[in-house]
Amino acid sequence: MMRIVTANLNGIRSAAAKGFFDWIGQQQADAVGVQEIKAQPGQISGAYDRIGDMPGHFHCAQKPGYSGVGLYLREEPSDVITGLGDAGFDAEGRWVEARYDRPGRRLSLVSCYFPSGSSGEERQQAKFRFLDLMYPKLMALRAEREFILVGDVNIAHQAIDLKNWRSNQKNSGFLPEERAWMTQLLTEGGLVDVYRHLHPDTTDTCYTWWSNRGQAYANNVGWRLDYQIATPALAAQARRAAIYKDQKFSDHAPLCIDYELAL
């Protein structure tokens, strides 16, 4: 089995202080994708650049204390690619891809952090531009290799993916345009939402994010925003999925999926 974990840390230093690295070191993971690390290379080096014997590969935002993604990998990749080729979004540190090119197999693992549009219309429009960029990017990637993308997609796809879907239909993360983008990705685009492949009907237990406002976490008023999205052949090898909620490292919960897969 290959265990892949994804977690939005809402600050790698904050998550570390809350026990994330102690926990993840016990999970026997083979790949760990992290998002919203909110740290610069100098702050990561020597402190958060490894999980046991797994070195990390990072794409940090230029702006201190903002965004940023990482991948910790047990198996050394053939190549690591950072950035999407878009100057604006690449300055925000949103894509790190590890490639495993072997005879007869071309496979990628990606950690990606989609923008949030919740702070206002300007960021929502940036989110739409990001989605417009991502769809052809993922289709081109699928045309040349198998892949698993893990990360915070900042979209709840269906009504069963958030608690209060009726009152959130005009809010970022559950807008009709965002949901339609996800539907297109999973139908015409041919990709697979691996958690939903394994658990097609779960509701209250599927959430991975809770607002810090009010008693959202205590009352489980959550959203499913964190995904593992895979090409069909890899998704078919997924065997188990779990969302870890026994400890709170962030406003997101880690999503762990086991695949019958070797790199």
C-alpha positions in Angstrom: 0.0 0.0 0.0 1.0 3.6 -0.6 -0.4 6.1 1.8 -0.9 9.7 0.6 -1.8 12.5 3.0 -2.9 16.0 2.2 -3.3 18.8 4.8 -3.8 22.5 4.6 -1.7 23.6 7.6 -2.7 27.3 7.8 0.9 28.0 8.7 3.5 25.3 8.9 5.0 26.7 12.1 1.6 26.9 13.8 0.7 23.4 12.8 4.1 22.1 14.1 3.4 23.7 17.4 0.1 21.9 17.6 1.7 18.5 17.0 1.3 18.0 13.2 4.8 16.7 12.7 4.6 14.4 15.7 1.4 12.9 14.3 2.4 12.7 10.6 5.7 11.0 11.6 3.6 8.1 13.0 1.3 7.6 9.9 3.7 5.6 7.7 2.9 7.9 4.8 4.7 7.6 1.5 3.8 11.1 0.3 2.5 14.1 2.2 1.1 17.2 0.4 0.8 20.4 2.5 -0.7 23.7 1.6 -0.8 27.2 3.0 2.5 26.8 4.7 3.0 30.5 5.1 6.7 30.3 5.3 9.9 31.3 3.4 12.6 28.8 2.5 14.9 30.0 5.3 12.2 29.4 7.8 11.6 25.8 6.5 15.2 24.7 6.1 16.5 22.7 9.0 13.2 22.8 10.8 10.4 21.6 8.6 12.2 20.4 5.5 11.8 16.6 6.3 9.4 14.2 7.8 11.7 11.4 9.1 13.5 10.1 6.0 11.2 12.0 3.6 12.7 15.2 2.2 10.4 18.0 1.3 10.1 20.0 -1.9 8.4 23.4 -1.6 7.0 26.2 -3.7 6.9 29.3 -1.4 5.0 32.5 -2.0 7.1 35.6 -2.6 4.9 37.4 0.0 6.0 36.4 3.6 3.4 34.6 5.7 1.2 33.7 2.7 0.2 30.7 0.7 2.9 28.2 -0.3 2.8 24.4 -0.9 5.0 21.4 -0.3 5.5 17.7 -1.0 7.3 15.3 1.3 8.3 12.1 -0.6 9.7 8.8 0.5 10.7 7.8 -3.0 13.0 10.2 -4.8 11.4 11.7 -7.9 12.9 11.9 -11.3 12.1 15.6 -11.4 10.4 18.3 -9.4 8.5 21.2 -11.0 7.3 24.3 -9.2 4.8 26.7 -10.6 2.2 26.7 -13.3 3.9 29.0 -15.8 1.7 32.0 -14.8 3.7 34.8 -13.2 0.9 36.1 -10.9 -0.1 32.7 -9.5 3.5 31.4 -9.3 4.4 34.4 -7.1 1.8 33.0 -4.7 3.3 29.5 -4.4 0.5 27.2 -5.5 1.9 24.2 -7.4 4.7 21.7 -6.7 4.8 18.5 -8.8 7.0 15.5 -8.4 7.5 13.3 -11.5 8.3 9.6 -11.5 9.4 8.6 -15.0 10.1 4.9 -15.3 10.1 2.5 -18.2 6.5 2.0 -19.1 5.2 4.5 -16.6 5.0 8.3 -16.3 3.4 9.4 -13.1 3.1 12.7 -11.1 2.1 13.6 -7.6 1.0 17.3 -7.2 0.4 19.4 -4.2 -1.8 22.4 -5.1 -3.5 25.2 -3.3 -6.4 26.8 -5.1 -7.2 30.5 -4.3 -10.0 31.4 -1.9 -12.5 34.0 -3.1 -14.0 34.7 0.3 -12.2 37.9 1.0 -14.0 39.9 -1.8 -14.8 40.2 -5.5 -11.2 40.9 -6.5 -10.0 37.5 -5.1 -13.1 35.8 -6.5 -12.2 36.9 -10.0 -8.6 35.7 -9.4 -10.1 32.4 -8.4 -12.0 32.2 -11.6 -8.9 33.0 -13.6 -7.1 30.3 -11.7 -9.8 27.8 -12.6 -9.6 28.9 -16.2 -5.9 28.2 -16.1 -6.1 24.9 -14.2 -8.5 23.0 -16.5 -6.3 23.0 -19.6 -3.3 22.4 -17.4 -4.8 19.3 -15.9 -6.0 18.1 -19.2 -2.6 18.5 -20.7 -1.1 16.6 -17.8 -3.6 13.8 -18.1 -2.7 13.5 -21.8 0.9 12.7 -21.0 0.9 10.9 -17.6 -1.0 9.4 -14.8 -1.3 11.7 -11.7 -2.7 12.3 -8.3 -3.3 15.9 -7.3 -3.8 16.6 -3.6 -4.7 19.8 -2.0 -7.1 22.5 -0.9 -9.4 23.1 -3.9 -11.5 25.6 -2.0 -14.7 24.2 -3.7 -17.4 22.1 -2.1 -18.7 20.2 -5.1 -22.1 19.0 -4.0 -24.8 19.7 -1.4 -23.6 16.8 0.6 -20.1 18.4 0.8 -21.1 21.1 3.3 -23.5 21.5 6.2 -25.5 24.6 5.2 -25.6 24.3 1.5 -28.9 26.2 1.0 -27.6 29.4 2.7 -24.2 29.2 0.9 -25.2 29.1 -2.7 -24.1 32.7 -3.2 -20.9 32.3 -1.3 -17.4 31.6 -2.6 -16.6 27.9 -2.4 -20.1 26.9 -3.4 -20.9 29.2 -6.3 -22.6 27.6 -9.3 -19.7 28.5 -11.5 -17.2 26.8 -9.2 -19.3 23.7 -8.8 -19.8 23.5 -12.6 -16.0 23.7 -13.0 -15.6 20.7 -10.7 -18.4 18.8 -12.5 -16.7 19.4 -15.8 -13.4 18.2 -14.4 -14.9 15.0 -13.2 -17.1 14.3 -16.2 -15.7 15.6 -19.5 -12.3 15.9 -18.0 -12.3 12.3 -16.9 -10.7 12.8 -13.5 -11.8 11.1 -10.3 -12.6 12.6 -6.9 -11.0 9.7 -5.0 -12.7 10.3 -1.6 -16.1 10.3 -3.3 -15.1 7.2 -5.3 -14.7 5.4 -2.0 -17.4 7.2 -0.1 -20.1 8.3 -2.5 -22.8 9.2 0.0 -21.1 10.4 3.3 -22.3 13.7 4.6 -21.4 15.0 8.1 -18.3 12.8 8.3 -16.8 14.1 5.0 -15.9 17.7 6.1 -12.3 18.8 6.1 -12.7 22.5 6.9 -14.5 24.5 9.6 -14.7 28.3 10.0 -13.0 29.8 13.0 -16.1 31.9 13.6 -18.6 30.9 16.2 -18.8 27.2 17.2 -18.4 25.8 13.6 -16.0 23.1 14.6 -17.8 22.1 17.8 -21.1 21.9 15.9 -19.5 20.2 12.9 -20.7 23.0 10.5 -18.1 22.1 7.9 -17.1 22.0 4.3 -15.3 19.4 2.2 -12.6 21.5 0.6 -9.6 19.1 0.6 -9.3 16.6 -2.2 -7.2 13.9 -3.9 -8.0 14.0 -7.6 -6.6 11.3 -9.8 -6.6 9.8 -13.2 -8.9 6.8 -13.5 -6.3 4.1 -13.4 -4.8 5.4 -10.2 -8.2 6.2 -8.6 -9.2 2.5 -9.2 -6.3 1.5 -6.9 -7.5 3.5 -3.9 -8.6 1.2 -1.1 -9.2 3.3 2.0 -9.8 7.0 2.9 -9.9 8.6 6.3 -10.2 12.2 7.6 -8.3 12.7 10.8 -10.1 14.7 13.4 -8.8 13.5 16.7 -6.3 16.4 16.9 -6.8 19.9 15.5 -3.6 21.1 13.7 -5.3 23.8 11.6 -8.8 24.9 10.5 -8.5 22.0 8.0 -8.3 18.2 8.8 -5.8 15.9 7.0 -7.2 13.6 4.3 -5.4 10.2 4.1 -5.9 7.7 1.3 -4.3 4.3 0.8 -3.6 3.1 -2.8 -2.5 -0.3 -4.0 0.3 1.4 -5.9 4.1 1.6 -6.2 6.0 4.5 -7.7 
